[in-house]
């Protein structure tokens, strides 16, 4: 009896996840990207702060800064600032030679990205119109600020750029790259297709400077500062736009242990913000009709995509012994999830590669299970994702 209840509960959870992913994946497929850019300058050049916080990122930060400094944008209208936590002195000197400002953080055992950004903002009184927030391993195209400027001049206040892989050197990084494409499609493009805000990623975010300072005020989160940013923005009923026109090249994980540690941090943050905002999101929906905020908290409750896919597949043979209804629901869940995950990458994958990568999915599934079971470790210590100098 207990096993049957557990099986029914799991099946219900999976079908809810499947429907959500399927609806937004189809919406993203049908949606045409709104391109607010054109080939001519609007004549109103915003002043940008390009911010790159990093911890021990000596191996990647130089190439990132070179890509920022090389913008086809008036040099007096943007400043590149690296927030350097535990960088080598030789790296700091090189960054300064390239033309970047370096804000060196004091050593702090309780370090986190929100605190690092707050310390810099408290030290700076220079006026900027907008901030572009990047990860230390991110590289950008030379017209990034030109395009961002046009979006801001068209009334956009918060914009999430499209993050894509800058490395796909093995099957793990390839799977991670495809995962990024799927998330872009479902949680950014698909959300905007149905009138909801895009999800933020943590980098490639372009935001009005005054609003950025406001959402960073008194932020005290150990992990997932971008989720706290997002929640504060959505509580204020502001819309987060998404563009596929601005590409941010992001390093993907190449090793299983790095994958597990990274997801461990993400899962902890997701569960933390779910518990913190669940009841309030229902109240906001009922009282203030804030669908965006409620939808964001619903996303926190969703299972990781690889878990959905793996569990729905495992449930099919189990359901053979649990009745026809459960079997139908299990098969439906698997098909909906499979289609939802294939639609975003259908133009990227050939059948041969799909078969090859499918062999690696069990490792990703088990890695995610391990990350879920050990996610509480992220509450006790700072978990750094190491990067390599890859192009």
C-alpha positions in Angstrom: 0.0 0.0 0.0 2.8 2.4 1.0 4.7 1.6 -2.2 1.6 2.1 -4.3 1.0 5.6 -2.8 4.7 6.5 -3.3 4.4 5.3 -6.9 1.2 7.3 -7.6 2.8 10.4 -5.9 5.9 10.2 -8.1 3.9 9.7 -11.2 1.8 12.8 -10.4 4.9 14.8 -9.8 6.5 13.7 -13.0 3.4 14.4 -15.1 3.2 18.0 -13.7 6.8 18.5 -14.5 6.3 17.0 -18.0 3.3 19.3 -18.8 5.2 22.4 -17.6 8.3 21.6 -19.6 6.3 20.6 -22.7 4.1 23.7 -22.7 7.0 26.2 -22.5 9.1 24.2 -24.9 6.4 24.3 -27.6 5.8 28.0 -26.8 9.5 28.7 -27.3 9.5 26.8 -30.6 6.6 28.8 -32.0 7.9 32.1 -30.7 9.9 34.3 -33.1 12.6 36.4 -31.5 11.8 40.0 -31.1 14.8 41.8 -32.4 14.9 45.4 -31.1 18.3 46.0 -32.7 19.2 47.7 -36.0 22.5 48.4 -37.8 22.6 52.1 -36.9 23.4 53.8 -33.6 20.4 55.5 -31.9 22.7 58.5 -31.0 22.2 58.0 -27.3 25.1 56.0 -26.0 24.4 54.8 -22.4 27.4 54.6 -20.1 28.0 51.0 -19.0 29.7 49.3 -16.1 30.9 45.8 -17.1 31.4 43.9 -13.9 33.3 40.6 -13.7 33.5 39.1 -10.1 35.8 36.1 -9.8 37.5 33.9 -7.2 40.9 32.4 -8.2 40.1 32.9 -11.9 43.6 33.7 -13.1 43.4 31.1 -15.9 40.4 32.6 -17.7 40.0 36.3 -16.7 42.6 37.7 -19.1 40.7 36.4 -22.2 37.4 37.6 -20.8 38.7 41.1 -20.2 40.3 41.3 -23.6 36.9 40.5 -25.1 35.2 43.3 -23.0 37.9 45.9 -23.7 37.7 45.2 -27.4 34.1 46.5 -27.7 33.1 48.6 -30.8 31.7 51.2 -28.4 33.0 54.6 -27.3 35.8 53.9 -24.8 34.7 56.7 -22.5 31.2 55.3 -22.3 32.1 52.0 -20.6 34.3 50.7 -17.8 35.5 47.2 -17.2 35.9 46.3 -13.6 37.2 42.9 -12.3 36.3 42.1 -8.7 39.3 40.1 -7.8 39.1 37.6 -4.9 42.4 35.7 -4.3 43.9 36.6 -7.7 47.7 36.4 -8.3 49.4 39.8 -8.3 50.8 39.1 -11.8 47.2 38.7 -13.1 46.1 41.9 -11.4 48.9 43.8 -13.1 48.1 42.3 -16.5 44.5 43.3 -16.1 45.4 46.9 -15.3 47.7 46.9 -18.3 44.8 45.8 -20.5 42.8 48.8 -19.3 40.6 47.1 -16.7 40.0 48.5 -13.2 40.6 45.9 -10.5 38.8 45.9 -7.2 40.8 43.6 -4.9 38.7 42.0 -2.2 40.1 41.2 1.3 40.4 37.5 2.2 37.1 36.3 3.6 36.2 32.8 4.7 32.5 33.6 4.3 32.9 34.9 0.7 30.0 34.9 -1.7 29.3 36.8 -4.9 26.6 39.0 -3.5 28.9 40.3 -0.8 31.7 40.9 -3.3 29.4 43.0 -5.6 28.1 44.9 -2.6 31.6 45.8 -1.5 32.4 47.2 -4.9 29.2 49.1 -5.2 29.8 50.7 -1.8 33.2 51.8 -2.9 32.1 53.3 -6.2 30.3 56.6 -6.7 30.8 56.9 -10.5 27.6 57.3 -12.5 26.6 54.7 -14.9 23.4 54.1 -16.9 23.5 50.3 -16.8 25.5 47.4 -15.5 26.5 44.3 -17.5 27.2 41.5 -15.1 29.4 38.7 -16.4 31.2 35.6 -14.9 35.0 35.7 -14.9 35.1 33.0 -17.6 32.6 34.7 -20.0 33.7 36.1 -23.3 31.6 38.5 -25.4 31.3 39.6 -29.0 32.7 43.1 -29.9 29.1 44.5 -30.5 27.7 43.4 -27.2 27.5 46.9 -25.7 26.2 48.4 -29.0 23.3 45.9 -29.0 22.7 46.3 -25.3 22.5 50.1 -25.8 19.8 49.7 -28.4 17.7 47.5 -26.1 18.0 50.1 -23.3 17.0 52.9 -25.6 13.9 50.9 -26.6 12.7 50.9 -23.0 14.1 47.6 -21.7 15.2 47.8 -18.1 16.4 44.3 -17.4 17.7 42.0 -20.1 19.1 38.5 -20.0 21.4 37.7 -22.9 21.8 34.3 -24.5 24.5 32.2 -22.8 26.2 29.6 -25.1 29.1 27.2 -24.7 32.6 28.3 -25.5 33.9 24.8 -25.1 32.5 21.4 -26.0 35.6 19.3 -25.8 34.1 16.1 -24.4 30.7 14.4 -23.9 30.2 16.0 -20.4 30.8 19.6 -21.7 28.6 18.8 -24.7 25.8 17.6 -22.5 26.2 20.7 -20.4 26.1 22.9 -23.5 22.9 21.2 -24.6 21.4 21.7 -21.1 22.1 25.4 -21.5 20.3 25.5 -24.8 17.3 23.7 -23.3 17.1 26.1 -20.4 17.4 29.1 -22.7 14.6 27.7 -24.8 12.2 26.7 -22.0 12.9 29.2 -19.2 13.7 32.2 -21.2 12.4 32.2 -24.7 9.4 30.0 -23.8 8.5 32.2 -20.8 8.5 35.4 -22.9 6.4 33.7 -25.5 3.6 33.3 -23.0 4.1 36.8 -21.5 6.1 35.8 -18.5 9.5 37.1 -17.5 12.7 35.4 -18.6 14.7 33.6 -15.9 18.1 35.1 -15.0 21.2 32.9 -15.3 23.7 34.7 -13.1 25.8 36.2 -15.9 25.0 38.0 -19.2 22.6 40.2 -17.2 22.1 43.8 -18.4 20.3 46.0 -15.9 19.7 49.7 -15.3 22.3 50.9 -12.8 19.8 52.4 -10.3 17.7 49.3 -10.3 20.8 47.1 -9.9 22.0 49.0 -6.9 18.5 48.8 -5.4 18.1 45.0 -5.8 21.6 44.4 -4.4 20.8 46.4 -1.2 21.0 44.4 2.0 21.2 41.1 0.1 22.4 38.5 2.5 22.5 35.2 0.6 25.3 32.6 0.6 24.4 31.1 -2.7 22.1 31.9 -5.6 22.3 35.7 -5.6 20.9 35.8 -9.1 17.7 34.1 -7.9 17.4 36.6 -5.1 17.8 39.4 -7.7 15.2 37.8 -9.9 12.7 37.4 -7.0 13.1 41.1 -6.0 12.6 42.2 -9.6 9.5 40.1 -10.0 8.0 41.2 -6.7 8.2 44.7 -8.0 6.3 43.5 -11.1 9.1 44.4 -13.5 9.6 42.3 -16.6 12.8 40.6 -17.4 13.4 40.5 -21.2 15.4 37.9 -23.1 17.4 38.3 -26.3 19.1 35.7 -28.5 20.8 38.6 -30.3 23.5 39.1 -27.6 25.7 36.0 -27.1 27.7 35.3 -23.9 30.2 32.6 -24.3 30.4 30.5 -21.1 32.7 27.7 -20.1 30.9 24.3 -19.6 32.0 21.7 -17.1 34.1 18.9 -18.5 34.5 16.6 -15.4 31.9 14.6 -13.4 33.1 15.8 -10.0 32.9 19.5 -11.1 29.4 18.8 -12.6 28.2 17.4 -9.2 29.7 20.2 -7.2 28.2 22.9 -9.5 24.7 21.3 -9.4 25.0 20.8 -5.6 25.3 24.6 -5.2 22.4 25.2 -7.7 20.1 22.7 -6.0 20.8 24.1 -2.6 19.9 27.6 -3.8 16.8 26.4 -5.5 15.4 24.6 -2.5 16.4 27.5 -0.2 14.4 30.0 -2.3 11.5 27.6 -2.7 11.1 27.2 1.1 11.6 30.9 1.6 9.1 32.1 -1.0 6.5 29.4 -1.3 3.7 30.8 0.9 4.5 34.4 0.0 4.2 33.6 -3.7 0.7 32.2 -3.2 -0.3 35.3 -1.3 1.2 37.5 -4.0 -0.8 35.6 -6.7 -4.1 35.8 -4.8 -3.8 39.4 -3.5 -1.7 41.2 -6.2 -2.2 38.9 -9.1 1.6 38.6 -9.5 1.8 35.6 -11.8 5.4 36.2 -12.7 6.6 35.9 -9.1 4.4 32.8 -8.5 5.7 31.2 -11.7 9.3 31.7 -10.6 8.7 29.9 -7.3 6.9 27.1 -9.3 10.2 26.7 -11.3 12.1 26.2 -8.0 9.8 23.3 -7.3 10.5 21.6 -10.6 12.8 18.6 -10.7 16.1 18.8 -12.7 15.5 17.9 -16.3 17.8 14.8 -16.3 16.0 13.5 -13.2 12.6 13.9 -14.9 13.8 12.1 -18.0 15.5 9.3 -16.0 12.7 8.7 -13.5 9.9 8.8 -16.2 11.8 6.1 -18.1 12.4 4.0 -15.0 8.7 4.3 -14.1 7.4 2.7 -17.3 8.5 -0.9 -16.6 7.5 -0.5 -12.9 4.1 0.7 -13.9 3.5 -2.5 -15.9 2.8 -4.1 -12.5 0.8 -1.2 -11.1 -2.2 -0.9 -13.4 -3.1 0.4 -16.8 -3.7 4.0 -15.7 -0.3 4.4 -14.2 1.4 2.9 -17.2 -0.4 5.3 -19.6 0.5 8.3 -17.4 4.1 7.1 -17.1 4.5 6.7 -20.9 2.8 10.1 -21.5 5.2 11.7 -19.0 8.2 10.3 -20.7 7.0 11.3 -24.2 6.2 14.8 -23.1 9.6 15.3 -21.4 11.4 13.8 -24.3 9.7 16.1 -26.8 10.2 19.1 -24.5 14.0 18.4 -24.3 14.4 17.5 -28.0 12.6 20.6 -29.5 15.3 23.1 -28.3 18.2 21.0 -29.6 16.6 19.4 -32.7 18.7 21.6 -35.1 21.9 20.9 -33.0 21.8 17.1 -32.8 22.1 14.4 -35.5 20.8 10.9 -34.7 24.3 9.5 -34.4 25.3 12.1 -31.7 22.0 11.6 -29.9 22.7 7.9 -29.5 26.3 8.6 -28.4 25.2 11.2 -25.8 22.4 9.0 -24.6 25.0 6.6 -23.3 26.3 9.4 -21.0 23.0 10.4 -19.6 23.0 7.7 -16.8 26.2 9.3 -15.5 24.6 12.7 -15.5 21.5 11.2 -13.8 23.5 9.6 -11.1 25.6 12.8 -10.7 22.4 14.8 -10.2 21.1 12.3 -7.6 24.4 12.7 -5.7 24.2 16.5 -6.0 20.6 16.4 -4.6 21.6 14.1 -1.7 24.6 16.3 -0.8 23.2 19.7 -1.6 23.1 20.8 2.1 26.9 20.9 2.0 26.5 24.1 0.0 25.0 25.8 3.0 28.2 25.3 5.0 31.0 26.2 2.6 31.7 28.2 -0.5 31.8 25.8 -3.5 34.0 27.1 -6.3 33.6 25.9 -9.9 37.1 25.8 -11.4 37.7 27.0 -15.0 40.3 26.3 -17.6 41.7 28.5 -20.3 39.6 27.0 -23.2 38.4 28.6 -26.4 
